Amino acid sequence: MIKIKTFTSALRMFHVHNELTALDAEVNDFLQKNKIQKIVSVNDCTTSNNGDTMGIIRVVAYEE
């Protein structure tokens, strides 16, 4: 069965690298804790306000 999990993070100017690293760690922790063996898809999408990027949404599709 394919399942979907979303992760979000705010992006602040001059802190983006650290926030993306933390998002990667959060996703990896989820995959390890739940012993996910097969990833179907990973997609990132940014959120914006008046053209300024404010956040990121990462969607992970996986099989259990």
N, C-alpha and C positions, 0 to 999 in steps of 0.2 A: 504494500500500500504506500503510495506517495503522500508525503506530508509536507506542509509549508511552515516555515518559521521566519518571522521578520525581526530585524534588529534595527535600532535607530541610534543616531548620535547627532548632537548639535555640533556645528563647525564654527569655531571662533577664529578670527584673523590671528595669525602668528601661532596658532595652537593646532593647526590641522594635522600635522604629522603625528603628534602625540594622540590626538583623538582617533585617527585612523588605525594607529597601532593598538589602541585600547579596544576598538571595534573588532579588529582581527582576533585579539585575544579572547574577547567575549564569545565570538562565533566558534573559535577552536575549543574553548572550554565546554560549550554546549555540545559540540560533536563528540568530544571525548567522554563527557559524563553520561551521555545517552548511547555511547558505543555505536555511533552511526558509521556504517561501512560503505554506503553507496550514496554519493552526492549526484543528484540529477542536474541541478542548475544552481548557479549563484548569479545574482543580478544586483547591481548598485544603481540607485537613482538619487539625484540630489533634489532638495526642496529649495525654493527660492522665493524671495519677496522683492519685487521691483528690480529684478535682475541680479540681486545679490544672493549668493548661495548661503543658505542658513543651516542646512543639515543634510544628512545622508540616510537613506533607507537601504538596508541590505536584505534581500529576500533569498532564502536558501530552501531549495526543494530537495528532499531526500527520501530514501526508502528505509523503512525499519525492518 
